[in-house]
Every structure is written in structure tokens, then in C-alpha cells.
Amino acid sequence: MAIGRADRVPAVVFRSHIGAPASSMDLEEMGVLGVREVIAFGSCGSIVKDLRIGDFVVPDFAVSDEGTSRHYGAPRRPAPDPGLRATILAACARSGLAIREGGVWTTDAPYREHRDRASSLAKRGVIAVDMEAAALWTVARHREMRVASIFVVSDELGGPGWNPGFHHERHVEGLQRAARLVVDILARHGG
């Protein structure tokens, strides 16, 4: 964890635990400490053929296949905070960062990601899979916090087989670029 400032804005950067239950507990604790806005960034898997390792995703809705969201009264289609999402989109445009918008499939069972389910969701506008977004957005709504997300594609599931790219140069560089983008957002948003 790092505590400091982005320009004049107090900021905390930390690595959340993996998965909906653990990351939701992290968000709950951050809320108790007074955090009101969170930009979640990390990795996602692509479920469509034209979204490649290192590409950026700014999701606008989620399909929840995890168990945490229902305990917080999840809406049928969880969504990020629209204002904070718009802030992310504006920062991406300012920096010339090409992004894809669409839905994410949030599941806490990554080894049960079936090709048929992914294909069905892709037909409904879902482009990526993650393990936390739906839960984070739902917990935030319940706790009157604002959360939106930006992801970097780490692996591809939309082709003939699984193509892992967790250590691929494009993925690593994408995470670094996303981190710089978040710091820029913090500095501009609060200044």
C-alpha cells in the first residue's frame, strides 16, 4: 500500500485481493476509512476475437456470476458509477489511449469459464471476463461510494483456445500505462 498525494489530492494506492469476496472486503474497509471514490484497475480476459492482450477495456455493465453481489442487493445489471466512468473515458481520450467499451462477465470460478457461456454473453455485448467488477460496483452502490474500472487484457479466450499473456510485454506495459492514467485522474479530479 502507498499513501500520499497525486498533486494536491490525498490518495491511497493498494493492491486488492483477488476475487469478489476478498476485494469486496477491501472496499468495505476502505469505505470505513473514509474513501468515497475508487478507480479499480487490473487485468481481464478477452472473450471476443478482436480484443487482444494489452488492449484496454472500460466496462459499462457487468453480468454477475459470483456470489457476493446478491448479498448487497445487486441490480440485474450492475454498472460502474457513471460520473467516475466518464472521468476515466475523458482521461483516456486526453492521453490518446484507445479503449473498448462493453460488458464484463464477473465470475469467481475462473476454471469454470465455459466457451458456450462466453459465446452467449459476447452476443449480449460482453467483451471480457474478470473476477471482481460486479461485486465492487454493487458494494459501492450499497455503501454510497463511487467505483469505476479500467482493465488491461491479460489473456484471450475468444479464439480457438486459451492464449495466456500475463507476462507478455503488452500486458505489463498496459498495466504501467493504466497506473499512470489513474494517477493523472487523481491529480486532475481533485485539483
C-alpha positions as CSV (number, residue, x, y, z in Angstrom):
1,M,0.0,0.0,0.0
2,A,1.2,3.5,-0.7
3,I,-0.4,6.6,0.9
4,G,0.4,10.0,-0.4
5,R,-0.8,12.7,-2.8
6,A,-1.5,12.9,-6.5
7,D,-0.8,16.6,-7.0
8,R,-2.8,18.1,-4.0
9,V,-5.2,15.2,-3.7
10,P,-4.8,12.7,-0.8
11,A,-4.5,9.3,-2.5
12,V,-4.1,5.7,-1.5
13,V,-2.9,3.0,-3.9
14,F,-3.2,-0.6,-2.9
15,R,-3.3,-4.0,-4.4
16,S,-6.7,-5.6,-3.7
17,H,-7.1,-9.2,-3.0
18,I,-8.3,-11.4,-5.9
19,G,-11.9,-12.4,-6.3
20,A,-15.2,-10.8,-5.4
21,P,-15.5,-11.7,-1.7
22,A,-11.9,-10.6,-0.9
23,S,-11.9,-7.4,-3.0
24,S,-15.4,-6.5,-1.5
25,M,-13.9,-6.8,2.0
26,D,-11.1,-4.5,0.9
27,L,-13.6,-2.0,-0.5
28,E,-15.7,-2.2,2.7
29,E,-12.6,-1.4,4.8
30,M,-11.6,1.4,2.5
31,G,-15.1,2.9,2.9
32,V,-14.8,2.7,6.7
33,L,-11.6,4.6,6.5
34,G,-13.3,7.4,4.5
35,V,-12.6,6.6,0.9
36,R,-15.5,7.7,-1.3
37,E,-14.1,7.1,-4.8
38,V,-12.2,4.2,-6.2
39,I,-10.8,3.6,-9.6
40,A,-10.2,-0.1,-9.9
41,F,-7.7,-1.2,-12.4
42,G,-6.2,-4.6,-13.2
43,S,-6.5,-7.4,-15.7
44,C,-9.2,-9.1,-17.6
45,G,-9.6,-11.9,-20.1
46,S,-10.9,-11.2,-23.6
47,I,-13.9,-13.3,-24.7
48,V,-14.1,-11.7,-28.2
49,K,-11.7,-12.4,-31.1
50,D,-10.8,-8.8,-31.8
51,L,-9.7,-7.8,-28.2
52,R,-6.1,-8.7,-27.8
53,I,-3.5,-8.9,-25.0
54,G,-2.6,-5.4,-23.9
55,D,-5.8,-3.8,-25.1
56,F,-7.7,-1.5,-22.6
57,V,-11.3,-2.1,-21.5
58,V,-13.5,0.5,-19.7
59,P,-16.7,-1.6,-18.9
60,D,-20.1,-0.1,-18.7
61,F,-22.0,-3.0,-17.2
62,A,-21.4,-6.5,-15.8
63,V,-23.1,-9.9,-15.8
64,S,-22.6,-11.3,-12.3
65,D,-21.8,-15.0,-11.9
66,E,-20.3,-14.5,-8.4
67,G,-22.0,-14.8,-5.1
68,T,-21.0,-11.6,-3.3
69,S,-23.2,-9.2,-5.2
70,R,-26.5,-10.8,-4.3
71,H,-25.8,-10.1,-0.6
72,Y,-25.7,-6.4,-1.4
73,G,-28.9,-6.3,-3.4
74,A,-27.3,-6.4,-6.8
75,P,-29.3,-4.9,-9.7
76,R,-30.0,-7.2,-12.6
77,R,-27.2,-5.5,-14.5
78,P,-24.5,-4.0,-12.2
79,A,-22.8,-0.9,-13.5
80,P,-19.9,1.4,-12.5
81,D,-20.5,4.9,-11.3
82,P,-21.4,6.8,-14.5
83,G,-19.6,10.1,-13.5
84,L,-16.4,8.4,-12.5
85,R,-16.5,6.2,-15.6
86,A,-16.9,9.4,-17.7
87,T,-13.8,10.8,-15.9
88,I,-11.9,7.6,-16.9
89,L,-13.1,7.9,-20.5
90,A,-12.0,11.6,-20.7
91,A,-8.6,10.8,-19.3
92,C,-8.2,8.0,-21.9
93,A,-9.1,10.4,-24.7
94,R,-6.7,13.1,-23.4
95,S,-3.8,10.6,-23.3
96,G,-4.7,9.1,-26.7
97,L,-5.4,5.7,-25.1
98,A,-7.6,3.5,-27.4
99,I,-10.1,1.7,-25.3
100,R,-13.0,-0.7,-25.8
101,E,-16.3,-0.3,-24.1
102,G,-18.7,-3.1,-23.3
103,G,-19.7,-5.5,-20.6
104,V,-17.7,-7.7,-18.3
105,W,-18.6,-11.2,-17.1
106,T,-17.7,-11.3,-13.4
107,T,-17.1,-14.9,-12.1
108,D,-15.4,-16.3,-9.1
109,A,-14.9,-19.6,-10.8
110,P,-12.3,-19.0,-13.5
111,Y,-11.7,-22.7,-14.1
112,R,-15.4,-23.0,-15.0
113,E,-15.5,-20.4,-17.8
114,H,-17.2,-22.4,-20.4
115,R,-16.9,-21.5,-24.1
116,D,-20.6,-21.7,-24.6
117,R,-21.4,-19.3,-21.8
118,A,-18.7,-16.8,-23.0
119,S,-20.1,-17.0,-26.6
120,S,-23.6,-16.4,-25.3
121,L,-22.5,-13.4,-23.3
122,A,-20.5,-12.0,-26.2
123,K,-23.7,-11.9,-28.2
124,R,-25.1,-9.6,-25.5
125,G,-22.3,-7.1,-25.5
126,V,-19.9,-8.7,-23.0
127,I,-16.4,-8.4,-24.2
128,A,-14.3,-9.5,-21.2
129,V,-14.2,-11.6,-18.1
130,D,-13.0,-10.6,-14.6
131,M,-13.4,-11.7,-11.0
132,E,-14.4,-8.5,-9.1
133,A,-16.2,-5.7,-11.1
134,A,-19.8,-6.6,-10.5
135,A,-19.2,-7.1,-6.8
136,L,-17.2,-3.9,-6.3
137,W,-19.8,-1.8,-8.2
138,T,-22.6,-3.3,-6.1
139,V,-20.9,-2.9,-2.8
140,A,-20.1,0.7,-3.7
141,R,-23.7,1.4,-4.6
142,H,-24.8,-0.1,-1.2
143,R,-22.2,2.0,0.7
144,E,-22.8,5.2,-1.3
145,M,-19.3,5.1,-2.8
146,R,-18.3,5.7,-6.4
147,V,-16.4,3.0,-8.2
148,A,-15.5,2.5,-11.9
149,S,-13.0,0.3,-13.6
150,I,-10.3,0.1,-16.3
151,F,-8.8,-3.2,-17.3
152,V,-5.9,-4.4,-19.4
153,V,-6.4,-7.7,-21.3
154,S,-4.1,-10.3,-19.9
155,D,-5.3,-13.4,-21.7
156,E,-7.5,-14.3,-24.7
157,L,-10.5,-16.7,-24.5
158,G,-12.2,-15.7,-27.7
159,G,-10.2,-17.8,-30.2
160,P,-9.8,-21.5,-30.7
161,G,-8.1,-21.9,-27.3
162,W,-6.8,-20.1,-24.3
163,N,-3.9,-17.7,-25.0
164,P,-2.3,-16.6,-21.7
165,G,-0.4,-13.3,-21.8
166,F,0.0,-12.4,-18.1
167,H,3.8,-11.8,-18.5
168,H,3.5,-10.6,-22.1
169,E,5.2,-7.2,-22.7
170,R,2.0,-5.6,-24.0
171,H,0.1,-6.6,-20.8
172,V,2.9,-5.4,-18.5
173,E,3.2,-2.1,-20.3
174,G,-0.6,-1.7,-20.3
175,L,-0.7,-2.1,-16.6
176,Q,2.0,0.5,-16.2
177,R,0.2,2.9,-18.5
178,A,-3.1,2.3,-16.7
179,A,-1.4,3.1,-13.4
180,R,-0.1,6.4,-14.8
181,L,-3.6,7.2,-16.1
182,V,-5.1,6.7,-12.7
183,V,-2.6,9.0,-11.0
184,D,-3.4,11.6,-13.7
185,I,-7.1,11.2,-13.0
186,L,-6.5,11.7,-9.2
187,A,-4.4,14.8,-9.8
188,R,-6.9,16.4,-12.1
189,H,-10.1,15.2,-10.5
190,G,-9.4,16.6,-7.1
191,G,-7.3,19.6,-8.1
